């Protein structure tokens, strides 16, 4: 079963990511254009389409948000405790915490849940991805800057994130029970469908630019927490907060994904141990091929697609 999960669910993700890796290394394709298109057009379309069409009650949306915040708070506190116990400085502490709380539940987690649980799994994965993206562009910035960035600057930057407006629009239309015109929804759907393969290619392109040649011992601490302890915490907290069914399963899987590549962007921009962060991204992504099949097998159960 584990081999089947690896072959049918994880292999397609890494194959498409490899195309992105090859395209950047051998063809010299610049990932900036793809990233810009994904950030401003494709991903907002995916978020809007998924949030508008997903069949989920408002109280369940509240539980998802509560679960996400509980996981972030738990990992943040754990990161501070471990950093102080090991005597790490401010920059190392910030970098360590970032690698724990910012997860790659977008260009890794969304296709993963789509292949494992179908369209509903993909839509639920978008919920967690949206929350994580908003967090990364606000609190994540503050953590990376070690508290030296004005909160107003982070919030101002958030206003330029189109995903925020896509989320607000979808939720508002749902609340008012309004249906957008069919041509608009079909266009948004087509753009949203393009987001997943493009995001997987971007993953490969971004990984190809990471320098992970430094064997830094602290990286293994973060890797263990990110791939093993984090999903275990998610199992406990999701049950405590009343998440059930596929919502709970997708939530657990999303917190078992590798460290987000976006973490490297923050670390480089704010000089927050970028080489260490790159090493964690590399090791968690590589070792997830071992941990993710086990996690899917244990928590997915009968919800896994028969054909995968």
Secondary structure, DSSP 8 states (H G I E B T S, - for coil): -HHHHIIIIIHHHHHHHHHHHHHHHHS---HHHHHHHIIIIIHHHHHHHHHHH----HHHHHHHHHHHHHHHHHHHHHHHHHHHHTT--HHHHHHHHHHHH-B-TTTTHHHHHHHHHHHHHHHHHHHHHHHHHHHHTTHHHHHHTTT-S-HHHHHHHHTT-HHHHHHHHHHHHHHHT----HHHHHHHHHHHHHHHHHHHHHHHHHHHT-------THHHHHHHIIIIIHHHHHHHHHHHTT--HHHHHHHHHHTTS-B-THHHHHHHHTTS-HHHHHHHHHHHHHHHHHHHHHHHHHHHGGGS-S--
